[in-house]
Amino acid sequence: MKRNNVRRLTTAAMMGAVAFVLMYMSISTPLSPFAELEFSSLAELIGGFVLGPIGALEIIVVKILLKIVFKGTSSMYTGELQAFLLSVAYVLPAVLYYQKHRTKRGALTSILLGCVCSVFTAVLTNMFIIFPFYMSFYNMNWDAIIGMCSALIPAIHNKLTLILFSILPFNILSRALTSIITMLIYKKISVPLKKMIMA
């Protein structure tokens, strides 16, 4: 039992390191000047399906800590806070649902649930936590934030259009891509991970 726990923790740490590496395989998009598409949630979601919700949290924490230790922060930790909140909102609902519905339909439903929770959380956290913190740290206001986004997307001219044309589409695209890739590769990766824990 103790050996299995050590292997489980080792697997969580390994998946956290993979998530950390995946953070840097990012893609710029014309949807946001503040964020890039990255696929670290692949490791968090797949690892969470194998290890459960506690394992998922461990993977997320390892990823964020590695990022802070090796890269530091360029956003007064608002970016790291947002990465943690959105990973938790995406991965935990999916993992908790999948634990009770271990079928292909259950997996699809769980991922869709995670997507909805994550996108909803992204809107709330950006508007009421992340942007306000960022503005207070850098002595900015909403006009400056909206102006930066408007330079990319001219349709943005207030908070509502910021949500509609930047925050929502960016997060929907990010989670959709991660979810599709997860569905395609989960079986191939989960089998060796389970063998690693139980061997």
ChimeraX attribute file (.defattr): number of C-alpha atoms within 10 A of each C-alpha:
attribute: neighborCount
match mode: 1-to-1
recipient: residues
	/A:1	7
	/A:2	7
	/A:3	11
	/A:4	13
	/A:5	12
	/A:6	12
	/A:7	16
	/A:8	20
	/A:9	17
	/A:10	14
	/A:11	22
	/A:12	27
	/A:13	19
	/A:14	17
	/A:15	28
	/A:16	29
	/A:17	22
	/A:18	19
	/A:19	27
	/A:20	24
	/A:21	16
	/A:22	17
	/A:23	18
	/A:24	14
	/A:25	12
	/A:26	13
	/A:27	10
	/A:28	12
	/A:29	13
	/A:30	13
	/A:31	21
	/A:32	21
	/A:33	16
	/A:34	12
	/A:35	16
	/A:36	18
	/A:37	21
	/A:38	19
	/A:39	23
	/A:40	25
	/A:41	31
	/A:42	25
	/A:43	28
	/A:44	30
	/A:45	32
	/A:46	23
	/A:47	31
	/A:48	28
	/A:49	24
	/A:50	23
	/A:51	24
	/A:52	17
	/A:53	21
	/A:54	13
	/A:55	24
	/A:56	28
	/A:57	22
	/A:58	20
	/A:59	30
	/A:60	31
	/A:61	18
	/A:62	21
	/A:63	29
	/A:64	19
	/A:65	16
	/A:66	16
	/A:67	19
	/A:68	13
	/A:69	9
	/A:70	9
	/A:71	9
	/A:72	13
	/A:73	13
	/A:74	9
	/A:75	15
	/A:76	13
	/A:77	15
	/A:78	19
	/A:79	17
	/A:80	19
	/A:81	16
	/A:82	17
	/A:83	18
	/A:84	17
	/A:85	16
	/A:86	22
	/A:87	22
	/A:88	24
	/A:89	21
	/A:90	27
	/A:91	29
	/A:92	26
	/A:93	20
	/A:94	26
	/A:95	29
	/A:96	16
	/A:97	18
	/A:98	22
	/A:99	17
	/A:100	10
	/A:101	14
	/A:102	12
	/A:103	11
	/A:104	11
	/A:105	11
	/A:106	16
	/A:107	21
	/A:108	17
	/A:109	16
	/A:110	24
	/A:111	28
	/A:112	18
	/A:113	19
	/A:114	27
	/A:115	26
	/A:116	17
	/A:117	19
	/A:118	24
	/A:119	23
	/A:120	18
	/A:121	19
	/A:122	24
	/A:123	17
	/A:124	13
	/A:125	17
	/A:126	17
	/A:127	18
	/A:128	11
	/A:129	14
	/A:130	19
	/A:131	18
	/A:132	16
	/A:133	18
	/A:134	19
	/A:135	14
	/A:136	11
	/A:137	12
	/A:138	10
	/A:139	9
	/A:140	14
	/A:141	13
	/A:142	14
	/A:143	12
	/A:144	12
	/A:145	18
	/A:146	18
	/A:147	15
	/A:148	15
	/A:149	23
	/A:150	20
	/A:151	13
	/A:152	15
	/A:153	19
	/A:154	12
	/A:155	14
	/A:156	20
	/A:157	14
	/A:158	15
	/A:159	13
	/A:160	12
	/A:161	17
	/A:162	22
	/A:163	18
	/A:164	14
	/A:165	18
	/A:166	21
	/A:167	21
	/A:168	18
	/A:169	14
	/A:170	22
	/A:171	23
	/A:172	17
	/A:173	15
	/A:174	18
	/A:175	24
	/A:176	15
	/A:177	15
	/A:178	21
	/A:179	20
	/A:180	13
	/A:181	13
	/A:182	20
	/A:183	15
	/A:184	9
	/A:185	12
	/A:186	18
	/A:187	11
	/A:188	9
	/A:189	14
	/A:190	16
	/A:191	11
	/A:192	11
	/A:193	18
	/A:194	15
	/A:195	9
	/A:196	14
	/A:197	18
	/A:198	13
	/A:199	9
